[in-house]
């Protein structure tokens, strides 16, 4: 029985084990030298460097923040363009009320005209963030449109003067749109507090509508 546990089979076992872990074992019973340990460590790190398992997960972890940041920036830009187009539609609806004299013949005040604009909002906007500016001019040459932003602050100097038949009128709608992904390096705000002011303008000449 003792013979079966010694000799060539035992030697082959140790040789196979040494080959599998990359070690050159010393004779049985001898202590492993520091040179053998350092050699084993070098081989271990060499094998680790050649191992490609999990490389895809590591690469994705490096690329993911940039990828998702770019994705969210594209989505938010698209939503802003959609919101700006929706604001243009609301401006055209309000301008039609003044162009045809319905607002003037109805004796709309600034508050009532604001309420009419808000009644046209079905989604996306909050009425509290909509600002309406209506001014009349004697001709298109004297027409001026300004952006009510001063040092990143919205200047609420809205007016309401729809003019009469034949008057040149400008209708402007402003909306303070909140941005979401500014913390990811994409910042197109023009107001403090993480807002972008959207603006839509309609300039026209009132029709010669009859008085009420």
Buried (B, 14 or more C-beta within 10 A) or exposed (E): EEEEEEEEEEEEEBEEEBEEEBBBBEEEEEEEEEEBEEBBEEBEEEEEEEEEEEEEEEEEEEEEEEEEBBEBBEEBEEEBEEBBEBBBEBBBBBBBBBBEBBBBEEEBEBEEBBEBBBEEBEEEBEEEBBBBBBBBBEEEEEBEEEEBBEEEEBEEEBEBEBBEEEBBBBBBBBBBBEBEBBEBEBEEBEBEEEBBBBBBBBBBBBEEBEEE
